[in-house]
Structure formats: structure tokens, C-alpha cells
Amino acid sequence: MCASEIPAGTTPADTGHVVVIGAGIAGLAAAHRLLEHGARVTVLEASDRVGGKLLPGEIAGVRVDLGAESMLARRPEAVGLARRVGLAGRLQPPATASASLWTRGALRPMPKGHVMGVPGTAAALAGVLSPEGLARIERDAELPRTEVGDDVAVGEYVAARLGREVVDRLVEPLLGGVYAGDAYRISLRSAVPQLFEAARAHASLTEAVRALQGRTATSPPSGPVFMGIEGGIGTLPLAVAESVRAQGGEIVTGAPVTELRRTAPDGGWRVVAGDRVLHPGAVVVAVPARPAAELLRAEAPAAAAELSAVEYASMALITLAYRRSDAAALPEGSGFLVPPVDGRTIKASTFASRKWGWIGDEDPDLVVLRTSVGRYGETEILGRDDDGLVAVSRHDLQEATGLTAAPVATRVTRWQDGLPQYPVGHHARVARVRAHVAKLPGLAVCGAAYDGVGIPASIASAYAAADQLRGDLRGVEELTAHPVQSLHGGAGE
């Protein structure tokens, strides 16, 4: 049966009822928004918990995040939602924002004066790049203008203008911390949109960066760049879920949706999850691209085909707890990033007890560190068992910091297909998905696969989807016209 063949005699849709498929932060934020609009909401989640990639946990009796551990605070969505669900008093900025690069055999201070690793002057990267690399940056002003067209890969464009060393030593580890991807594949338009727009307006790349920096200097943002939550970012979805239930919303876990079909040309859906059959007036699909494609295949095959092509990177987080006396020689700062070109296994480390004051307060005699492994296309490292990942993390930490002590506790958290990849053309793909979905009344999509992998971006996507169901397309139009940058983590993640 094709999408146009609506079955006759079906159960009438409850036009005031919306089903949200997926209880990650996007699905929960969509549900929260819909309830504020007066809808009756049911959230269906396939797993046994809410929160998706936001996961609270503990190690050696101290609360920690086992997923994303910070959120961009200079976008309003995530901090605003946290405040609305009662977490205002627990919002905390990082206790230290200084980070390092572990490159060329040493921990080096993270350079300033760049936009996602792209400098405005060669001097900004002194100490990180070789003399030859710094000299190559200076040639940017002499090169003819490079047309970026509708999109271009970040690494390809930056290397052509400034040399590969800028990409390999700084852009790659910074983007890797966000997307776990390959800078030479990642879309400039989707990943660093403000730089994409500036590059279209200026003759040289360094001139474009300086123009962005000048705008920031004229109207400097207030407040911290990142924000955490006492007890962990993983407590945010729990608080949103509690608020959803308090407003009358229903959240059902362990309920994978196996069928999504239209029941009327002008709206109305049949949603099957186990022995539950629901007939809502509208549906928000808030699951990753591949399961979303399976759900949409019957009614929106063109959108499903686009979503099936979205690739993901897998990663693992290794959390280690040490006695403070054993970690006394740990360097200052919040952690470090690792350029892949240096051939190390870990891609980053966060000194969590230093970065988040509440971790240190919970047990002053304990030091908690995190490392992360896994980038797009890497399979060997993630095939190792937990003991192997702990061992390689300890080895690299010793090489970088001199830490030789054995941890008192360890935890390994694996995120299979955790981060969607944004290759060149991603923005256009998302626009096509939304155009196909828009042909079906009462259907919207949201999540990290569309407009940014960070928490604020996922929430913005959710709000746009919820508003779309009410006929308010401003959010969707803004996201489609201007993809938004978001950061998955802070320094060292």
C-alpha cells in the first residue's frame, strides 16, 4: 500500500494527541514544548530509560556524566530549558576554562584568536605550528579568492588557504571533539556556518576570521561559553521527563515503535508499539537517522532514503578515578585535545574534578578523569574489551601527564553510532528531508541528525518540530536557511 492509499474505516484520530517517538533530549524537549501549547502527549521510547546520549552515572561514589558533560551556554535553548524544569540553582560554569593540546610531544596551551582552529593571524598559532606552518598561513593574503560555492569541506578549504598543518594540528582535534569526524569530510556550512558566511564575503580566510573576531569584540557575549549542571548534564533529561509527567504527559519506555502509518489525507496517524496502538493527530519522530528512516519508509520513502544515507561515528568514554595524592602532579587546566596526526589512541582527556567543582566537592580525596576514543571510520580501537580501553587510556595519560598511579575505579561507556556525521551537502540533505516530510500533515522530525549535534541545537530542532505541528514554520525555516553550530563538549571533549 503506498502513502496515498489511506485505509478506509480506520479509527478516527485524536486531533489533540501528539505521539513523540524517542525520549532523548530532543524528544523530551519536543514533548515539553507541545504540552506548553496545550497538546496531549505520549512519548514512546524503545530503550529502558530516557535521555539518549545524556547519561548520569557514578564512579567510586561520585556522580559523573557518562555521556555529554557540558552544553553551550551562549545559545539560549539548553540553559533556558534547564531553568524551566527547575535546575536553575544547579547550573554551574566550568571551574576552569584553560585547556591544552597534546601535540609534537608536549602539552601546549590551547591557542586563542581562532575560530574552530582557523586563525586570524599566524601569530595566534605560535607554539603549536612549526615555523614552516606559520609561514604558510602568511601566504593566505597573497592567494586568489577561493569560491566556497554552496558548501565545501572544512579541512579541504582551510588546507588550501592556510596549509595542512593548521588543519592537522588544531582544526582536526577541535572538530573531532564535536563530531568524532574527519575534518577533510565535514561540511563547513553545517559545522562552522559563521565562518562559511564570512568566507563568502571576504577575499582571504584570515580576513574572514578577523572580521568575525571584530564583530565579537564590538559586541562581546556575556557569561560563560559552556555550562554544566551539578550532578551532571545527564540529570537534564530526567528533570525534563519529570516536568513532562507533571504536566500530564505520558512517557513509556521499553516501547519500540514498529509501525507508523497515515490514516487520513489531512492528518491522523496509526502508531504501533508492542501491544499499544495509538491514533494521534500528529507525530514527532525524534530518533536517530537510521531508525527514523525505517519508521518513515512506508509514508515518506524519499525522506527515508535521504536519512538512510546519514553516517555515524562510534566512540567510547573511559572514566577513571584516582586518589588525589596519586594525581598531585597532574597539569593545570581542564584537560587536553589530541590531534590525530600525532598518532595517539585517545583523542581527548577531561580533568573532570578540576573542570566541574561539584565533582571535587563530593569527594575532595578523589580525582576523576575522562578520556575518549573513536573517530569516524575507526573500528580496531573500539573492538577492544573494556580492560584494553582502560589500559590504552592509562598509557596515553602517562605519556601526556606523567600520571603513573593505578586508578581506584574505572568505567567504560560505549556509544555505538553516537554522533551523526555532517559531510559536504548535509545542509541540502536536511532541507530535502524536511521538504518531503512537510508534504504529510501532522508529521515532524527533530534531533541531532539535522541541525547540530550539541544539546542546544537538538533542543532548537525539537522546538521547531513542535511549532511546525501548530502551523508555525519560523523555527524550521530558520534552521533550514541558517544551520547552527553547536559544541558537543567543552575543552577536552
Buried (B, 14 or more C-beta within 10 A) or exposed (E): EEBEEBEEEBEEBBBEBBBBBBBBBBBBBBBBBBBEEEBBBBBBBBBEEBBBBBBBBBBBEBBBBBBBBBBBBBBEBBBBBBEBBEBEEBBBBBBBBBBBBBBBEEBBBBBEEBBBBBBBBBEBBEBBBEEEBBEBBEBBEEEEEBEBEEBBBBBBBBBBBBBBBBBBBBBBBBBBBBBBBBBBBBBBBBBBBBBBBBBEEBEBBBBBBBBBBEEEEEEEEEEBBBBBBBBBBBBBBBBBBBBBBEEEBEBBBEBBBEEBBBBBEEBBBBBBBEEEEBBBBBBBBBBBBBBBBBBBBBBBBBBBBBBBEBBBBBBBBBBBBBBBEBBEEBBEBBBBBBBBBBEBBBBBBBBBBBBBBBBBEBBEEBBBBBBBBBBBEBEEBBEBEBEEBBBBBBEBBEEBBEBEBEBBBBBBBBBEEBBBBBBBBBBBBBBBBBEBBBEBBBBBBBBBBBBBBBBBBBBBBBBBBBBBBEEBBEBBEBBBEEBBBBBBBBBBB
